Amino acid sequence: MFALCFSGDALVHDEGRDHRGLDSIKAWMKETQTKYKYVIEPLDASVSGNAVNLRARLTGDFPGSPVDLDFKFMLANDKIASLKIG
């Protein structure tokens, strides 16, 4: 499960809201997948130290689909410490 890639106190920022901790992140993941029924197609990625930037196309059940978004990951101790989607 993707949520297990996050540290216990990780922070996800998506759609103007913050989700902190594994339980909150799992709930966010379930909510967004149910609401938007999306698929992700990676377009480009780069790594600089502990920062990973992913550009991906989301196609799903939402206005403006498909849309290209940036996923900015910060890693710590082999886990995702934060993720900002925008």
C-alpha positions as CSV (number, residue, x, y, z in Angstrom):
1,M,0.0,0.0,0.0
2,F,1.3,3.4,-1.0
3,A,0.6,5.0,2.4
4,L,3.2,2.8,4.0
5,C,5.9,4.7,2.0
6,F,5.2,7.7,4.3
7,S,6.8,8.3,7.7
8,G,4.5,8.2,10.7
9,D,4.3,12.0,11.0
10,A,4.4,12.8,7.3
11,L,2.5,15.8,5.9
12,V,0.6,15.8,2.6
13,H,-0.7,19.1,1.2
14,D,-3.3,18.8,-1.5
15,E,-6.2,20.9,-2.7
16,G,-5.5,23.5,0.0
17,R,-5.7,21.1,2.9
18,D,-3.0,19.4,5.1
19,H,-3.1,15.8,6.0
20,R,-0.6,14.8,8.8
21,G,0.1,11.2,10.0
22,L,-0.6,7.8,8.4
23,D,-4.2,7.6,9.4
24,S,-5.0,11.0,7.9
25,I,-3.0,10.2,4.8
26,K,-4.8,6.9,4.3
27,A,-8.1,8.6,4.7
28,W,-7.1,11.3,2.1
29,M,-5.9,8.7,-0.4
30,K,-9.2,6.7,-0.1
31,E,-11.3,9.9,-0.3
32,T,-9.6,11.3,-3.4
33,Q,-9.6,7.9,-5.2
34,T,-13.3,7.4,-4.5
35,K,-14.2,11.0,-5.4
36,Y,-12.2,11.4,-8.6
37,K,-11.6,7.8,-9.8
38,Y,-8.3,8.9,-11.2
39,V,-5.2,7.3,-12.8
40,I,-1.8,8.8,-12.7
41,E,0.6,8.8,-15.7
42,P,4.2,9.9,-14.8
43,L,5.6,12.3,-17.3
44,D,8.9,13.4,-15.8
45,A,10.9,13.1,-12.6
46,S,14.0,14.6,-11.0
47,V,15.9,14.0,-7.8
48,S,18.1,16.4,-5.9
49,G,19.3,15.2,-2.6
50,N,16.2,14.4,-0.5
51,A,13.9,16.1,-2.9
52,V,12.0,14.3,-5.6
53,N,9.9,16.2,-8.2
54,L,7.4,14.3,-10.3
55,R,5.3,15.8,-13.1
56,A,2.3,13.5,-13.8
57,R,-0.9,13.6,-15.7
58,L,-4.1,12.8,-13.7
59,T,-7.1,11.6,-15.7
60,G,-10.3,11.0,-13.9
61,D,-13.8,12.1,-12.9
62,F,-13.2,15.8,-12.3
63,P,-13.6,19.0,-14.2
64,G,-10.7,19.8,-16.5
65,S,-9.5,16.2,-16.7
66,P,-6.8,15.4,-17.7
67,V,-4.6,17.8,-15.7
68,D,-0.8,17.9,-15.3
69,L,0.3,18.3,-11.7
70,D,3.6,18.6,-9.8
71,F,4.3,16.2,-6.9
72,K,7.1,17.5,-4.6
73,F,8.3,14.8,-2.3
74,M,10.8,15.3,0.6
75,L,12.4,12.1,1.9
76,A,13.8,11.3,5.3
77,N,15.1,7.9,6.6
78,D,13.9,6.1,3.4
79,K,10.3,7.4,3.8
80,I,8.3,10.2,2.4
81,A,8.3,13.0,5.0
82,S,6.2,15.4,3.0
83,L,4.3,15.7,-0.3
84,K,3.0,18.8,-1.9
85,I,0.7,18.5,-4.9
86,G,0.0,21.4,-7.1
